[in-house]
């Protein structure tokens, strides 16, 4: 899959990660905050699907540290989760046909669910365990927003046919 995809411009991946951070920083009411999709995770899943040989675990780690600072969580909590996201996405990629929407949704469900579970374990270990099922709402909202978000991110790369010389 990643062989025929190239970024539209230098830094396209970074620009899309910045876009995800902007979406993360948008102020929302408290009721909408429960439904906020995991924009950063979705972005890293997308690029792991499209450019599996170019996506960097170090970049995921650094982005995770910024998320930790934003949320005021333990330094490394989201960084660990994002590293696992990239690793799982790349490892599960050969087992799924990522051109099929429901395969993408299965991948997102597994990877994002693991990310949320890692964060839940860390929060439980530190005594800030959310005692409500509302914690899992971003999983649902991320699955619902994925088709639109992946379409938006598709503007950051070009698909080349195998016959393109340049």
N, C-alpha and C positions, 0 to 999 in steps of 0.2 A: 504493500500500500504506500509506504513512505518513499518508494523509489521515484514515483512520477510527480511528486509534490516538491515545490520549492517556494521559499518565502517571496512575497511580491517585492520586498525591498529589504535592505539590510536593517536589522533591528525589528523586524515585524513581530517576532515572538515577544520581545521586550515591550513593544507598544501595546500588544494585546494584554500582557500581564498588567501594565499600567492602567489600561481600560478596566480590567477586573478589579484593581484596587480602587479606582474611582467609583465603580458600582458598589464596592464594599463600604466605602466611606459616605455614600449618600445617606442623608438623614431620613429616617422613617419613623412613623409612630410606633409605639410599643407593640401594638397588635400586629402590625406589618413586619416588625423585626423578627417575630417568630417564624415568619414565612420566607425570610431573606434567603435566596439561593446561595449556595457555596460557589461564588463566582471564581475565586482563585483555583479551587479544585477543578471546576469544570474547564477552566482554561488549560490547566496542566494535563488533564485527560485528553482534551482536544489535540494539543500539540504532541502528546505521546502517541496518539493514533496517527496523526498526519506526518510527523517527523520523528519517528522513534530513535533514529540514530543521532539526531541532533539535539534532542531535548536533554537538558543537563540536570542531574540530581543536585549539583551544587546550586544551580539557579533555583530549584525547588526549595532547598534548604534556606537560602537567603530570603526568598519570598515568604517562607513560613516564619522566619524570625520577625519580619515586618508585620505579619498577621498577629504574632504573639504580642508585639508592642502595641498594636492597635487595640486588641482585646484585653490587654493587661494580664495575660495568662502567664504561666510559667515559661520562661525562655526555653524554647526548644520543643514545646508541646505541638504546635502546629507545624513546625519545621520537620519534626519526625513524621507527622502525618502526611505531609506533602511528599516527602521522600518515598514513603510507602506507596502513595498514590502513583507516582511516576513509575516505580518499580513494578507494581501490580499491573498497571496499564500496559506497559511494554511486554510483560510476561504473558498476559492474557490475550494480547493482540493476535498471535498466530492461531488461537483457538476459536476466534470469532470472525465473521465476515463483517467488517466495520462499514460496509456500504449498505447494510440493512439496518434500518432504524431500530427495530426491536433488539438487535444484537448490541447496538450502541447503548440502548437503555439498560440491558442486562449488565454490560460492562460498568456503566455508571452506578447502577444499583450496588454491585459488588464492591467496587472501588470506593465510592463515596460512603457506603455503609461501613466499610472497614475504617475509613478515615474518621468518621463520627464515633465509631466504637473505640478507637485508640484515644481520641480526645475524652470520651466518657470515662475510660479507665483511668486516665491521668487525673481528671477532675475528681473522681471517686477516691483516688489515692491521696489527694491533697485536701479532701474534705469539702469540696465545693460541688458535690454531685447534684445535678438537676433531678429532682424527684418527680418529674412529670414526663408524660409521653410527648409533650410539645417539643422536646429536644430533637425529635426525629422529623419534624415538619420541613426543615430545609432539604431533607432527602427527597420528599415528595415534590416540593417546589422546584428543585433542581431537575428532577426528571421531567416535570411539565414544561420547563423553560428551555430544555436542551435543544429541541429542534430549531427554535428561533435563534438561540445563542450560537449554535454551531453554524447556522447560516450567516450570522453577522461575522463570526471569526473566519469564515471562508473567504472574505474579502482581503485577508492578510496573506493569502498564498495563491499560487497559480498551479493548476494541474497541467502537466505536460503529457502528451501522448508519447509512446515509446519511439515514435518516428521523428520527433522534434530533434533537430541537430543542435540548435542554439538554445 
